[in-house]
Amino acid sequence: MTAALALAGTALIVAVLLDVIWTTVAAGSGAGPFTSRLTRILWRGALAVHRRREGGTFLVAAGVAIVVCVLVTWVAALFLGWVLVFASSDGAVRAASTGIPGDLVDRIYFAGYTMLTLGLGDQVPGDGIWQLATVLATGTGLVLVTLSITYLVPVASAVVQRRQLAAQIAGLGGTAHDIVLRGWNGTDFGSLGQNLSMLSSSLHAVRLQHLTYPVLHFFHSQSRHDAAAVHLTNLDQAIDLLRYGVSDTVSPDAQTLAAIQNGIDEFLATMEGIHITDDAQPIAPASLEPLDQAGIPTDPSTYRAHVDDTERQRRLLASYLHDDGWTEHDLGPDRR
């Protein structure tokens, strides 16, 4: 027996299973260390290609390709681990009819059909520990397939829910100014506060989904209308306008605005721990001029003071936009 091969194979199998379980089962803990690094490398490459092309079709396909690549890598790594284990001893695999030890090709073939539970039976394990190893190989294959399938289904659902959130925000307005101006009825903001309050639960759910399924970030929306990064950025700036730019005499309920702002802050904190940083060039704050032109009472001094304190927030928003394949120009017409 070549102990080094057996140890290397066992270590690889354990590492793969830990990464799979961490990614698929440990809800709220993000992706496993290997999966996290692999997906980030692939996504950075996809973004580099996207920025040299026009349109978002490539990124839409890249998200699906990254998930497939992760699954293929898990299977390949687990398969390699079992090949190393079964290649570590002459007596590990034998021909069923003659009992002659199998060569390397036979061992690769045996590891593959055992892990995938095909049960062909023309190669059999040696006695003792190799019979136990065969049972374990079958079990790990079942675990991998089962967890992969149960992971992909909720990811697909989460993609739809995130796009629904983006569409809900877009329904309030296509830009930060649109959200504010559409809510203004000439006297106050009517039901805008209620509409914003309804977004809180959806935003919280999407945040938890990003934390549970980090690959969700890699599913790029081709249409700006469905792009969560674009509309969450506009929503954040609209909340700033309503909380600090609009006069207190007409501003919507302060508690409602604080709640939705807290939801956005928590979302960005989650994304910062997984995908984004605060070293991007900050996006420009929304101007009060369109509100003044619409006759909405404003408070320029309070707004200017608040803007000075939002640079880090605006850096995070810029990073979120860029890492999702968008730019500040996608937020809408010039906001200055």
C-alpha positions as CSV (number, residue, x, y, z in Angstrom):
1,M,0.0,0.0,0.0
2,T,1.2,3.5,-0.8
3,A,0.2,5.3,2.3
4,A,0.9,8.8,0.8
5,L,-1.8,8.1,-1.9
6,A,-4.3,6.9,0.6
7,L,-3.7,9.9,2.9
8,A,-3.8,12.4,0.0
9,G,-7.0,10.9,-1.3
10,T,-8.7,10.9,2.1
11,A,-7.7,14.5,2.7
12,L,-9.1,15.5,-0.6
13,I,-12.4,13.7,0.0
14,V,-12.8,15.2,3.5
15,A,-12.0,18.7,2.1
16,V,-14.5,18.4,-0.7
17,L,-17.3,17.2,1.6
18,L,-16.6,19.9,4.1
19,D,-16.8,22.5,1.4
20,V,-20.0,21.1,0.0
21,I,-21.7,20.9,3.4
22,W,-20.5,24.4,4.3
23,T,-21.9,25.8,1.1
24,T,-25.2,23.9,0.9
25,V,-26.2,23.1,4.5
26,A,-24.6,25.7,6.8
27,A,-27.2,28.3,6.1
28,G,-26.0,31.9,6.9
29,S,-22.3,30.9,6.8
30,G,-21.7,31.8,3.2
31,A,-19.9,29.5,0.7
32,G,-17.1,27.1,1.7
33,P,-13.6,28.4,1.4
34,F,-12.8,26.6,-1.9
35,T,-16.1,27.4,-3.5
36,S,-15.9,31.1,-2.4
37,R,-12.4,31.5,-3.9
38,L,-13.3,29.7,-7.1
39,T,-16.5,31.6,-7.7
40,R,-14.9,35.0,-7.0
41,I,-12.1,34.2,-9.5
42,L,-14.5,33.1,-12.2
43,W,-16.8,36.2,-11.6
44,R,-13.9,38.6,-11.8
45,G,-12.9,37.1,-15.1
46,A,-16.5,37.3,-16.3
47,L,-16.7,41.0,-15.3
48,A,-13.4,41.7,-17.1
49,V,-14.9,40.2,-20.3
50,H,-18.2,42.0,-19.8
51,R,-16.5,45.4,-19.6
52,R,-15.0,44.9,-23.0
53,R,-18.3,44.0,-24.5
54,E,-21.7,45.7,-25.0
55,G,-24.8,44.3,-23.4
56,G,-25.3,42.0,-20.4
57,T,-25.9,38.7,-22.2
58,F,-22.5,37.4,-21.3
59,L,-22.9,38.0,-17.6
60,V,-26.3,36.3,-17.6
61,A,-24.7,33.2,-19.1
62,A,-21.7,33.5,-16.8
63,G,-23.7,33.2,-13.6
64,V,-25.2,29.8,-14.8
65,A,-21.8,28.7,-16.0
66,I,-20.2,29.5,-12.6
67,V,-22.7,27.3,-10.7
68,V,-22.2,24.5,-13.2
69,C,-18.4,24.8,-12.8
70,V,-18.8,24.6,-9.0
71,L,-20.8,21.4,-9.3
72,V,-18.4,19.8,-11.8
73,T,-15.4,20.8,-9.7
74,W,-17.0,19.1,-6.6
75,V,-17.6,15.9,-8.6
76,A,-14.2,15.9,-10.2
77,A,-12.4,16.5,-6.8
78,L,-14.3,13.9,-5.0
79,F,-13.7,11.4,-7.9
80,L,-10.0,12.2,-7.8
81,G,-9.9,11.6,-4.1
82,W,-11.4,8.1,-4.4
83,V,-9.1,7.3,-7.4
84,L,-6.1,8.1,-5.2
85,V,-7.5,5.9,-2.4
86,F,-8.2,2.9,-4.6
87,A,-4.9,3.3,-6.3
88,S,-3.0,3.1,-3.1
89,S,-3.0,-0.7,-2.9
90,D,-2.7,-3.6,-5.4
91,G,-5.5,-5.4,-3.6
92,A,-8.0,-2.5,-3.6
93,V,-9.8,-3.5,-6.8
94,R,-10.0,-6.9,-8.5
95,A,-11.8,-8.3,-11.5
96,A,-15.0,-10.0,-10.4
97,S,-14.5,-13.1,-12.6
98,T,-10.8,-13.8,-12.1
99,G,-9.8,-12.0,-8.9
100,I,-6.8,-10.4,-10.7
101,P,-5.9,-7.0,-9.3
102,G,-7.0,-4.2,-11.5
103,D,-4.7,-1.7,-13.3
104,L,-5.0,2.0,-13.0
105,V,-7.7,2.3,-15.6
106,D,-9.8,-0.4,-13.7
107,R,-9.4,1.6,-10.5
108,I,-10.5,4.8,-12.1
109,Y,-13.5,3.0,-13.7
110,F,-14.3,1.4,-10.3
111,A,-14.1,4.7,-8.4
112,G,-16.3,6.4,-10.9
113,Y,-19.1,3.9,-11.1
114,T,-19.1,3.3,-7.3
115,M,-19.2,7.0,-6.5
116,L,-22.1,7.5,-9.0
117,T,-23.8,4.4,-7.7
118,L,-24.0,2.7,-11.0
119,G,-23.3,-0.7,-9.5
120,L,-21.9,-2.4,-12.7
121,G,-20.1,-5.1,-10.7
122,D,-17.4,-6.2,-13.2
123,Q,-14.8,-4.9,-10.8
124,V,-15.1,-5.6,-7.1
125,P,-13.3,-4.3,-4.0
126,G,-10.7,-6.3,-2.2
127,D,-11.5,-7.8,1.2
128,G,-11.7,-5.9,4.5
129,I,-11.1,-2.2,4.5
130,W,-11.7,-1.9,0.7
131,Q,-15.2,-3.2,1.1
132,L,-15.8,-0.5,3.7
133,A,-14.2,2.1,1.4
134,T,-16.6,1.1,-1.4
135,V,-19.6,1.7,0.9
136,L,-18.2,5.1,1.8
137,A,-17.5,6.0,-1.8
138,T,-21.2,5.2,-2.7
139,G,-22.4,7.2,0.3
140,T,-20.3,10.3,-0.5
141,G,-21.6,10.2,-4.1
142,L,-25.2,10.1,-2.8
143,V,-24.5,13.0,-0.4
144,L,-23.0,15.1,-3.2
145,V,-25.8,14.6,-5.6
146,T,-28.5,15.1,-3.1
147,L,-27.1,18.2,-1.6
148,S,-26.3,19.7,-5.0
149,I,-29.9,19.3,-6.1
150,T,-31.4,20.6,-2.9
151,Y,-29.1,23.6,-3.1
152,L,-29.9,24.6,-6.7
153,V,-33.7,24.6,-6.3
154,P,-33.8,27.4,-3.6
155,V,-31.1,29.3,-5.5
156,A,-33.4,29.5,-8.5
157,S,-36.2,30.7,-6.3
158,A,-34.0,33.3,-4.6
159,V,-33.1,34.7,-8.1
160,V,-36.8,35.2,-8.9
161,Q,-37.4,36.9,-5.5
162,R,-34.5,39.3,-5.9
163,R,-35.8,40.3,-9.3
164,Q,-39.3,40.8,-7.8
165,L,-37.8,43.2,-5.2
166,A,-36.1,45.1,-8.0
167,A,-39.3,45.3,-9.9
168,Q,-41.2,46.5,-6.8
169,I,-38.7,49.4,-6.3
170,A,-38.8,50.2,-10.0
171,G,-42.6,50.5,-9.7
172,L,-42.1,53.4,-7.3
173,G,-39.7,55.1,-9.7
174,G,-36.9,54.5,-12.1
175,T,-34.5,56.9,-10.3
176,A,-34.0,58.3,-6.8
177,H,-35.8,61.5,-7.9
178,D,-38.6,59.6,-9.6
179,I,-39.4,57.8,-6.3
180,V,-39.6,61.1,-4.5
181,L,-41.4,63.0,-7.2
182,R,-44.0,60.3,-7.9
183,G,-44.9,60.1,-4.2
184,W,-45.5,63.9,-4.0
185,N,-49.1,64.9,-4.5
186,G,-48.6,68.6,-4.1
187,T,-49.3,68.7,-0.4
188,D,-47.5,65.7,1.1
189,F,-46.2,62.2,0.2
190,G,-49.5,60.4,0.7
191,S,-49.1,56.6,0.6
192,L,-45.4,56.6,-0.3
193,G,-44.4,55.8,3.3
194,Q,-46.8,52.8,3.3
195,N,-45.4,51.6,-0.1
196,L,-41.8,51.9,1.3
197,S,-42.8,50.0,4.4
198,M,-43.9,47.1,2.3
199,L,-40.4,46.7,0.9
200,S,-38.8,46.1,4.2
201,S,-39.7,42.4,4.5
202,S,-38.7,41.7,0.9
203,L,-35.4,43.4,1.4
204,H,-34.7,41.4,4.6
205,A,-35.6,38.1,2.9
206,V,-33.3,38.9,-0.1
207,R,-30.5,39.8,2.3
208,L,-30.8,36.5,4.1
209,Q,-30.8,34.7,0.8
210,H,-27.6,36.4,-0.2
211,L,-26.1,35.3,3.0
212,T,-27.3,31.7,2.6
213,Y,-26.6,31.4,-1.1
214,P,-23.6,33.6,-2.0
215,V,-23.8,32.4,-5.6
216,L,-27.0,34.4,-5.9
217,H,-24.8,37.5,-6.5
218,F,-23.5,35.9,-9.8
219,F,-27.0,35.8,-11.4
220,H,-26.9,39.0,-13.4
221,S,-30.1,40.6,-14.7
222,Q,-29.9,41.5,-18.3
223,S,-32.6,44.1,-18.0
224,R,-32.0,47.2,-15.8
225,H,-35.6,46.9,-14.7
226,D,-34.8,43.7,-12.9
227,A,-31.4,44.7,-11.5
228,A,-31.5,44.8,-7.7
229,A,-28.1,46.6,-7.5
230,V,-29.5,49.5,-9.6
231,H,-32.8,49.9,-7.8
232,L,-31.5,49.4,-4.3
233,T,-28.9,52.2,-5.0
234,N,-31.7,54.4,-6.2
235,L,-33.9,53.5,-3.2
236,D,-31.0,54.3,-0.8
237,Q,-30.6,57.8,-2.3
238,A,-34.4,58.4,-2.4
239,I,-34.5,57.6,1.3
240,D,-31.7,60.1,1.9
241,L,-33.6,62.7,0.1
242,L,-36.8,62.0,2.0
243,R,-35.1,61.8,5.5
244,Y,-32.7,64.8,5.2
245,G,-33.4,66.7,2.0
246,V,-37.2,67.1,2.4
247,S,-38.5,69.5,5.1
248,D,-39.7,67.7,8.2
249,T,-43.1,69.4,7.7
250,V,-43.9,67.2,4.7
251,S,-41.5,64.2,5.1
252,P,-43.0,60.7,5.4
253,D,-43.1,58.9,8.7
254,A,-39.6,59.0,10.2
255,Q,-39.9,55.5,11.7
256,T,-40.8,54.0,8.3
257,L,-37.9,55.7,6.6
258,A,-35.5,54.6,9.3
259,A,-36.6,51.0,9.0
260,I,-36.1,50.8,5.3
261,Q,-32.7,52.5,5.6
262,N,-31.7,50.0,8.3
263,G,-32.7,47.2,5.9
264,I,-30.5,48.7,3.1
265,D,-27.6,49.1,5.6
266,E,-27.9,45.5,6.7
267,F,-28.0,44.3,3.1
268,L,-24.8,46.2,2.3
269,A,-23.1,44.9,5.4
270,T,-24.0,41.3,4.3
271,M,-22.6,42.0,0.8
272,E,-19.5,43.6,2.2
273,G,-18.7,40.4,4.1
274,I,-19.0,38.4,0.9
275,H,-18.6,40.4,-2.3
276,I,-18.0,44.2,-2.0
277,T,-15.5,46.6,-0.4
278,D,-15.6,50.2,0.6
279,D,-12.6,51.3,-1.6
280,A,-14.6,52.2,-4.7
281,Q,-15.1,55.8,-6.0
282,P,-18.3,56.9,-4.2
283,I,-21.3,57.6,-6.3
284,A,-22.5,61.2,-6.4
285,P,-25.3,62.2,-4.0
286,A,-28.7,63.0,-5.6
287,S,-29.4,66.7,-6.1
288,L,-32.2,68.6,-4.4
289,E,-32.8,70.7,-7.5
290,P,-35.5,68.5,-9.1
291,L,-37.4,68.6,-5.8
292,D,-37.1,72.4,-5.6
293,Q,-38.4,72.7,-9.2
294,A,-41.4,70.5,-8.2
295,G,-42.3,72.8,-5.3
296,I,-41.3,70.3,-2.6
297,P,-40.1,72.0,0.6
298,T,-36.5,71.1,1.1
299,D,-33.8,71.5,3.8
300,P,-30.5,72.1,2.0
301,S,-28.4,72.7,5.0
302,T,-29.4,69.4,6.8
303,Y,-29.0,67.5,3.5
304,R,-25.5,68.9,2.9
305,A,-24.5,67.9,6.4
306,H,-25.8,64.4,6.0
307,V,-24.2,63.9,2.6
308,D,-20.8,64.6,4.2
309,D,-21.4,61.6,6.4
310,T,-22.5,59.2,3.7
311,E,-19.2,58.8,1.7
312,R,-18.6,55.2,2.9
313,Q,-22.2,54.2,2.2
314,R,-21.9,55.6,-1.3
315,R,-18.6,53.7,-1.8
316,L,-20.3,50.5,-0.8
317,L,-23.2,51.2,-3.2
318,A,-20.7,51.9,-6.0
319,S,-18.9,48.7,-5.3
320,Y,-22.1,46.8,-5.3
321,L,-23.1,48.3,-8.7
322,H,-19.7,47.6,-10.3
323,D,-19.5,44.0,-8.9
324,D,-22.9,43.3,-10.4
325,G,-21.9,44.6,-13.8
326,W,-23.5,48.0,-13.7
327,T,-22.2,51.6,-13.5
328,E,-23.5,54.9,-12.1
329,H,-24.8,55.8,-15.5
330,D,-27.3,52.9,-15.2
331,L,-29.0,54.7,-12.3
332,G,-30.7,57.0,-14.7
333,P,-30.3,60.6,-16.0
334,D,-27.8,62.9,-14.5
335,R,-28.7,63.3,-10.8
336,R,-26.5,66.3,-10.0
